[in-house]
Amino acid sequence: MSPETAVTEIGRGLQMALMLAAPPLLAVLVIGVVVGIIQAATQVNEQTIGFVAKAIALAAVLALTGHFLLGRMVAFTTELFHRIPHLIG
């Protein structure tokens, strides 16, 4: 395997990891900012409120997008396994 091929495959793997992680991370980020603004406005500094809201948002996003994310991951893995003979030889 040439260095260019290795860098290409690593790039594809990192791109897939970013695509799989983006929906849950963005949801938790948005909920964290909204809860932080609400807590700052009401001066309620309870950390469990933010944690519970983020946990619920994460569960909801994974429930809604889990099938899509898992399908993309399986397709990427299957495609990678099919490319292995071409990568080695």
Sequence and secondary structure as in RCSB ss.txt:
>XXXX:A:sequence
MSPETAVTEIGRGLQMALMLAAPPLLAVLVIGVVVGIIQAATQVNEQTIGFVAKAIALAAVLALTGHFLLGRMVA
FTTELFHRIPHLIG
>XXXX:A:secstr
  HHHHHHHHHHHHHHHHHHHHHHHHHHHHHHHHHHHHHHHHT   HHHHHHHHHHHHHHHHHHHHHHHHHHHHH
HHHHHHHHHHHHH 
